[in-house]
Amino acid sequence: MKRRILVLLFALLATQVGSLVNPAWACGCGAMIPEGYARIGVEKETSVVRWDGRTEQIVMRFVVRGDAPRAAWIMPVPGRATVELADGAMFGELSRMTEPQERTRHYFWPRERDWPFSSGSRDGMVGDAPAAGAPSVGVVGREQLGDFDVARLTATDPDALRTWLESNGFKLPDGLATELKPYVDQKWEYVAVRLAPRQQGKKLQGTLDPLKIRFDSDRLVYPMRLSRMAKTPQSLGLYVLADHRMEPGSPIGGSAPKVTFAGTVTAKGAPLAELTGGKPVFLTAIDQEFPEPDRIDGDHELRATAKDTPYRRTVYHDELLTVGDGVPVWLLTVSAALVALAAVFTVRRGRRRRTSPDRA
């Protein structure tokens, strides 16, 4: 018995040590890498994507958890990119634009919580290329943006980023070089970001400041391939601003993308109006879950739908149909029916008495 307990304790200890030696890390549309033995994970990735047919702008915001004081993040991009801090207020404006509309739905007969059974009401929800001979790694720009140290890199082989990461104190996760190869073959470039809070002792937790990445692209692409290395389920939210309603070409290994809003909007707040140029645009809000990230097999390529069909979720509040001071219609109807039946019965009974012969 004692031996079994010792074996069990040793197994638990080995599991905990293993989690430190191989720290858990997750990634959004890029790779999120903690420093040393620290841990970091992306719980939610929300992005605003603006595409006008020539230029794509991505404003990304991560909600992270873990104990890492510093981390690195890598995102492949199809062209030369610029990076700057963004105003997170645009996410609040978009959330208000896309919130469900509320409708009241009446029902006739009382339900479980209505009189005479009980009281109250129940609500329900119904949702309907580097030149030959160039170095393998090229730094084309580097900026300090708040707590972010941003480097824009070119690379000519799958291992090009390893040198940059290791020289900055980060260990490249096993397999990342392999996942980068398709981007190298397409001559994509990279945005590499060091997340290092300037406040001493501060951990990378909660909602991070958003970053805006801008690059030229004749197609709307949202890089997702590196997310296949995540060790935990991933959640993606996209606000797509374009000339038409947009949809992913495929689920790329995740659950079916869900459209939560589609319609023409005009931005009123400064950060969002700056992104749209103050002009009406078609907004498509898309949510998607990736329960098994290792099944992700490519990047999201979004295309215009056949029609710009608007859509908005509806939340129905079910209420008992009443009149006046809250008198249930069913009660009035039943009462009227009973009165009518009583009247008919009285009339028929009177007729029978008048027509029946007198008894001797």
VEXDREN-2710 file (C-alpha; in Angstrom, 1 decimal):
% VEXDREN-2710
k/r/px/py/pz
1/MET/0.0/0.0/0.0
2/LYS/2.8/2.4/0.9
3/ARG/4.6/1.6/-2.2
4/ARG/1.5/2.4/-4.3
5/ILE/1.2/5.8/-2.6
6/LEU/4.8/6.6/-3.2
7/VAL/4.5/5.7/-6.9
8/LEU/1.4/7.9/-7.2
9/LEU/3.1/10.8/-5.5
10/PHE/6.2/10.4/-7.8
11/ALA/3.9/10.4/-10.8
12/LEU/2.2/13.6/-9.7
13/LEU/5.5/15.2/-9.0
14/ALA/6.8/14.2/-12.4
15/THR/3.8/15.7/-14.1
16/GLN/4.3/19.0/-12.3
17/VAL/8.0/19.1/-13.2
18/GLY/7.2/18.3/-16.8
19/SER/4.8/21.2/-17.0
20/LEU/7.7/23.5/-16.0
21/VAL/10.3/22.0/-18.3
22/ASN/7.8/22.2/-21.2
23/PRO/5.9/25.4/-20.4
24/ALA/2.4/25.6/-21.8
25/TRP/2.0/28.3/-24.4
26/ALA/-0.7/29.2/-26.8
27/CYS/-0.9/31.4/-29.9
28/GLY/-3.5/33.5/-31.7
29/CYS/-2.8/34.1/-35.3
30/GLY/0.9/34.2/-34.4
31/ALA/3.1/32.4/-31.9
32/MET/3.1/33.5/-28.3
33/ILE/6.3/32.4/-26.6
34/PRO/7.1/32.9/-22.8
35/GLU/10.5/33.5/-21.5
36/GLY/12.3/30.7/-19.7
37/TYR/10.0/28.5/-17.6
38/ALA/7.2/30.9/-17.4
39/ARG/3.8/30.1/-18.8
40/ILE/1.4/32.2/-20.9
41/GLY/-1.8/31.4/-22.8
42/VAL/-4.1/33.3/-25.0
43/GLU/-7.7/32.9/-23.8
44/LYS/-9.3/35.1/-26.3
45/GLU/-8.2/36.8/-29.5
46/THR/-10.3/39.6/-31.0
47/SER/-9.4/41.4/-34.1
48/VAL/-10.8/44.2/-36.2
49/VAL/-9.9/43.7/-39.9
50/ARG/-10.3/46.6/-42.4
51/TRP/-9.8/45.8/-46.1
52/ASP/-10.4/48.1/-49.0
53/GLY/-9.3/45.7/-51.8
54/ARG/-5.7/47.0/-51.7
55/THR/-4.7/47.5/-48.1
56/GLU/-5.4/45.4/-45.0
57/GLN/-5.3/46.7/-41.5
58/ILE/-5.5/44.3/-38.5
59/VAL/-6.1/45.6/-35.0
60/MET/-5.4/42.8/-32.6
61/ARG/-6.2/42.5/-28.9
62/PHE/-5.3/39.5/-26.7
63/VAL/-6.7/38.4/-23.3
64/VAL/-3.8/36.3/-21.8
65/ARG/-3.3/34.3/-18.6
66/GLY/-0.1/33.0/-17.0
67/ASP/2.8/34.1/-14.9
68/ALA/5.2/35.4/-17.6
69/PRO/6.8/38.8/-17.0
70/ARG/7.9/38.8/-20.7
71/ALA/7.0/37.0/-23.9
72/ALA/7.5/37.2/-27.6
73/TRP/4.9/37.0/-30.3
74/ILE/5.3/36.3/-34.0
75/MET/2.9/37.0/-36.8
76/PRO/3.5/36.3/-40.5
77/VAL/2.3/38.9/-42.9
78/PRO/2.1/38.7/-46.8
79/GLY/3.9/42.1/-47.3
80/ARG/5.9/44.9/-45.7
81/ALA/4.1/45.9/-42.6
82/THR/3.8/48.9/-40.3
83/VAL/3.0/48.5/-36.6
84/GLU/1.5/51.0/-34.1
85/LEU/-0.4/51.1/-30.9
86/ALA/-4.2/51.2/-31.4
87/ASP/-7.0/52.6/-29.3
88/GLY/-9.0/49.8/-27.6
89/ALA/-12.1/52.1/-27.6
90/MET/-13.0/50.8/-31.1
91/PHE/-13.8/47.4/-29.6
92/GLY/-16.4/48.9/-27.4
93/GLU/-18.0/50.7/-30.3
94/LEU/-18.1/47.6/-32.4
95/SER/-19.6/45.6/-29.5
96/ARG/-22.4/48.2/-29.2
97/MET/-23.0/48.1/-32.9
98/THR/-23.3/44.3/-33.0
99/GLU/-25.2/43.7/-29.8
100/PRO/-28.5/41.7/-30.3
101/GLN/-31.7/43.5/-30.8
102/GLU/-34.4/42.9/-28.1
103/ARG/-37.9/41.9/-28.9
104/THR/-40.9/41.0/-26.8
105/ARG/-42.8/37.9/-27.7
106/HIS/-46.2/37.3/-26.1
107/TYR/-47.8/33.9/-25.3
108/PHE/-51.5/33.2/-24.5
109/TRP/-51.7/30.3/-22.1
110/PRO/-50.0/30.6/-18.6
111/ARG/-46.7/28.8/-18.1
112/GLU/-44.9/27.3/-15.1
113/ARG/-44.0/30.6/-13.5
114/ASP/-47.3/32.4/-14.3
115/TRP/-50.5/32.5/-12.1
116/PRO/-52.1/30.3/-11.1
117/PHE/-49.0/28.1/-11.2
118/SER/-46.6/30.7/-9.9
119/SER/-45.6/34.3/-10.7
120/GLY/-43.0/36.1/-12.8
121/SER/-41.9/35.5/-16.3
122/ARG/-39.2/33.6/-18.2
123/ASP/-36.9/35.0/-20.8
124/GLY/-35.6/33.0/-23.7
125/MET/-32.9/33.6/-26.3
126/VAL/-33.3/32.7/-29.9
127/GLY/-30.4/33.1/-32.3
128/ASP/-31.3/32.8/-35.6
129/ALA/11.3/38.9/-51.3
130/PRO/14.8/39.4/-50.2
131/ALA/17.5/39.8/-52.9
132/ALA/19.9/37.0/-53.7
133/GLY/22.8/37.0/-51.3
134/ALA/20.9/38.9/-48.6
135/PRO/21.3/37.7/-45.0
136/SER/18.8/35.0/-43.8
137/VAL/17.4/37.5/-41.3
138/GLY/16.8/41.1/-42.1
139/VAL/15.5/43.7/-39.6
140/VAL/13.5/46.3/-41.7
141/GLY/12.3/48.2/-38.7
142/ARG/12.2/48.3/-34.9
143/GLU/10.1/50.5/-32.6
144/GLN/9.2/50.7/-28.9
145/LEU/5.5/51.0/-28.6
146/GLY/4.4/51.3/-24.9
147/ASP/5.2/47.9/-23.4
148/PHE/5.9/46.4/-26.8
149/ASP/9.3/46.1/-28.5
150/VAL/8.4/45.6/-32.2
151/ALA/10.7/44.2/-34.9
152/ARG/9.8/43.8/-38.5
153/LEU/11.8/41.0/-40.1
154/THR/12.4/39.2/-43.3
155/ALA/13.6/35.6/-43.5
156/THR/14.8/33.3/-46.2
157/ASP/14.7/30.0/-44.4
158/PRO/12.5/28.3/-41.8
159/ASP/15.1/28.7/-39.0
160/ALA/15.7/32.4/-39.6
161/LEU/13.7/33.6/-36.6
162/ARG/15.5/31.2/-34.2
163/THR/18.5/33.4/-34.1
164/TRP/16.5/36.6/-33.4
165/LEU/14.5/34.9/-30.6
166/GLU/17.5/33.3/-28.9
167/SER/19.5/36.5/-29.1
168/ASN/16.6/38.1/-27.2
169/GLY/16.4/35.5/-24.5
170/PHE/13.5/33.3/-25.9
171/LYS/13.6/29.6/-26.7
172/LEU/12.0/28.7/-30.1
173/PRO/9.3/26.0/-29.4
174/ASP/9.9/22.7/-31.1
175/GLY/8.2/22.5/-34.5
176/LEU/7.7/26.3/-35.0
177/ALA/10.4/26.4/-37.7
178/THR/8.5/23.7/-39.6
179/GLU/5.2/25.6/-39.3
180/LEU/6.9/28.7/-40.7
181/LYS/8.1/27.0/-43.9
182/PRO/5.0/27.7/-45.9
183/TYR/5.3/31.4/-45.2
184/VAL/9.0/31.3/-46.1
185/ASP/8.2/29.6/-49.4
186/GLN/5.6/32.3/-50.2
187/LYS/8.2/35.0/-49.2
188/TRP/6.1/36.4/-46.4
189/GLU/7.6/38.7/-43.8
190/TYR/7.2/38.7/-40.0
191/VAL/6.2/41.0/-37.2
192/ALA/8.1/39.9/-34.0
193/VAL/7.0/41.6/-30.8
194/ARG/8.5/41.5/-27.4
195/LEU/5.9/42.0/-24.7
196/ALA/7.9/43.4/-21.7
197/PRO/6.0/45.6/-19.2
198/ARG/8.2/48.5/-18.2
199/GLN/6.6/48.4/-14.7
200/GLN/8.9/46.2/-12.5
201/GLY/7.3/43.0/-11.4
202/LYS/4.2/43.3/-13.7
203/LYS/2.9/40.1/-15.2
204/LEU/1.4/39.7/-18.7
205/GLN/-2.2/39.0/-17.6
206/GLY/-5.6/40.2/-18.6
207/THR/-6.4/42.3/-21.7
208/LEU/-3.2/43.6/-23.4
209/ASP/-3.1/46.9/-25.3
210/PRO/-4.1/46.4/-29.0
211/LEU/-1.7/46.7/-31.9
212/LYS/-2.5/47.8/-35.4
213/ILE/-0.7/46.1/-38.3
214/ARG/-1.0/47.4/-41.8
215/PHE/0.2/45.9/-45.1
216/ASP/-0.7/45.8/-48.7
217/SER/-2.8/42.8/-49.9
218/ASP/-5.0/42.2/-52.9
219/ARG/-6.9/39.5/-50.9
220/LEU/-8.3/39.5/-47.4
221/VAL/-6.2/37.0/-45.4
222/TYR/-6.0/36.4/-41.7
223/PRO/-3.0/34.4/-40.7
224/MET/-4.0/31.4/-38.5
225/ARG/-1.6/28.5/-39.4
226/LEU/0.7/29.0/-36.4
227/SER/-2.3/28.6/-34.1
228/ARG/-2.1/24.8/-34.8
229/MET/0.7/24.7/-32.2
230/ALA/-1.5/25.9/-29.4
231/LYS/-1.9/23.4/-26.5
232/THR/-5.4/24.6/-25.4
233/PRO/-8.6/25.3/-27.3
234/GLN/-8.6/28.7/-29.1
235/SER/-11.4/31.3/-29.5
236/LEU/-11.4/33.8/-32.3
237/GLY/-13.5/36.9/-32.8
238/LEU/-13.3/38.9/-36.0
239/TYR/-14.9/42.2/-36.9
240/VAL/-14.5/42.5/-40.7
241/LEU/-14.9/45.9/-42.3
242/ALA/-15.1/45.8/-46.1
243/ASP/-17.2/46.9/-49.1
244/HIS/-19.3/43.8/-48.9
245/ARG/-20.4/41.0/-46.5
246/MET/-17.4/38.6/-46.0
247/GLU/-17.1/35.0/-45.2
248/PRO/-14.2/32.5/-44.6
249/GLY/-13.5/30.3/-47.5
250/SER/-13.4/27.3/-45.1
251/PRO/-13.4/26.5/-41.4
252/ILE/-9.6/25.6/-41.6
253/GLY/-10.0/22.9/-39.0
254/GLY/-12.2/24.7/-36.5
255/SER/-15.9/24.7/-35.8
256/ALA/-18.2/26.3/-38.4
257/PRO/-17.7/30.1/-38.3
258/LYS/-20.8/31.8/-36.9
259/VAL/-21.9/35.2/-38.2
260/THR/-23.2/37.2/-35.3
261/PHE/-23.9/40.4/-37.2
262/ALA/-23.9/41.6/-40.8
263/GLY/-24.9/45.1/-42.0
264/THR/-23.8/48.5/-43.2
265/VAL/-22.5/50.8/-40.4
266/THR/-21.0/54.2/-40.0
267/ALA/-18.4/54.7/-37.3
268/LYS/-18.9/57.6/-34.9
269/GLY/-16.0/57.2/-32.5
270/ALA/-12.6/58.6/-33.5
271/PRO/-10.5/55.4/-33.5
272/LEU/-13.0/53.4/-35.6
273/ALA/-13.8/56.3/-37.9
274/GLU/-10.1/56.7/-38.6
275/LEU/-10.0/53.1/-39.6
276/THR/-12.9/53.3/-42.0
277/GLY/-12.2/56.9/-43.2
278/GLY/-15.6/58.0/-41.8
279/LYS/-17.5/56.3/-44.6
280/PRO/-20.2/53.7/-44.4
281/VAL/-18.8/50.1/-44.6
282/PHE/-20.2/46.7/-44.4
283/LEU/-19.5/45.1/-41.0
284/THR/-19.4/41.3/-40.6
285/ALA/-18.9/39.9/-37.1
286/ILE/-17.6/36.3/-37.0
287/ASP/-17.0/34.0/-34.0
288/GLN/-15.2/30.7/-34.3
289/GLU/-13.9/28.1/-31.9
290/PHE/-11.0/25.8/-32.4
291/PRO/-11.4/22.9/-29.9
292/GLU/-8.5/21.0/-31.4
293/PRO/-5.9/23.6/-32.6
294/ASP/-3.7/21.0/-34.2
295/ARG/-6.3/20.5/-36.8
296/ILE/-5.9/24.0/-38.2
297/ASP/-4.6/23.5/-41.8
298/GLY/-4.2/27.0/-43.2
299/ASP/-4.9/30.7/-43.0
300/HIS/-8.3/32.3/-43.2
301/GLU/-9.0/33.7/-46.6
302/LEU/-12.2/35.7/-46.6
303/ARG/-14.3/36.4/-49.6
304/ALA/-17.4/38.4/-50.5
305/THR/-20.7/36.6/-50.2
306/ALA/-23.1/36.4/-53.2
307/LYS/-25.4/39.0/-51.5
308/ASP/-24.9/41.6/-48.8
309/THR/-27.7/40.0/-46.7
310/PRO/-28.0/41.8/-43.3
311/TYR/-28.3/39.8/-40.1
312/ARG/-28.7/40.6/-36.5
313/ARG/-29.2/38.3/-33.6
314/THR/-32.5/38.7/-31.7
315/VAL/-33.1/38.2/-28.0
316/TYR/-36.7/37.5/-27.2
317/HIS/-38.3/38.3/-23.9
318/ASP/-41.3/36.1/-23.5
319/GLU/-44.2/37.7/-21.7
320/LEU/-47.8/36.6/-20.8
321/LEU/-50.3/38.4/-23.0
322/THR/-52.2/40.9/-20.7
323/VAL/-54.5/43.9/-21.0
324/GLY/-55.3/46.9/-18.7
325/ASP/-53.6/46.6/-15.4
326/GLY/-51.9/43.3/-16.2
327/VAL/-55.0/41.1/-16.4
328/PRO/-54.2/37.9/-18.4
329/VAL/-56.1/37.7/-21.7
330/TRP/-56.5/34.0/-21.2
331/LEU/-58.4/34.6/-18.0
332/LEU/-60.7/37.1/-19.6
333/THR/-61.2/34.7/-22.5
334/VAL/-62.0/31.7/-20.3
335/SER/-64.3/33.8/-18.1
336/ALA/-66.2/35.1/-21.2
337/ALA/-66.5/31.5/-22.5
338/LEU/-67.9/30.3/-19.2
339/VAL/-70.4/33.1/-19.0
340/ALA/-71.4/32.4/-22.6
341/LEU/-71.8/28.7/-21.8
342/ALA/-73.8/29.5/-18.7
343/ALA/-76.1/31.7/-20.8
344/VAL/-76.7/29.1/-23.4
345/PHE/-77.4/26.4/-20.7
346/THR/-79.9/28.8/-19.1
347/VAL/-81.7/29.5/-22.3
348/ARG/-82.0/25.9/-23.3
349/ARG/-83.2/24.9/-19.9
350/GLY/-85.9/27.6/-20.1
351/ARG/-87.0/26.4/-23.5
352/ARG/-87.4/22.8/-22.2
353/ARG/-89.6/24.0/-19.3
354/ARG/-91.9/25.9/-21.7
355/THR/-92.3/23.1/-24.1
356/SER/-92.8/20.2/-21.6
357/PRO/-96.5/19.1/-21.0
358/ASP/-98.2/19.7/-17.6
359/ARG/-98.5/16.7/-15.5
360/ALA/-101.9/15.7/-14.0
END
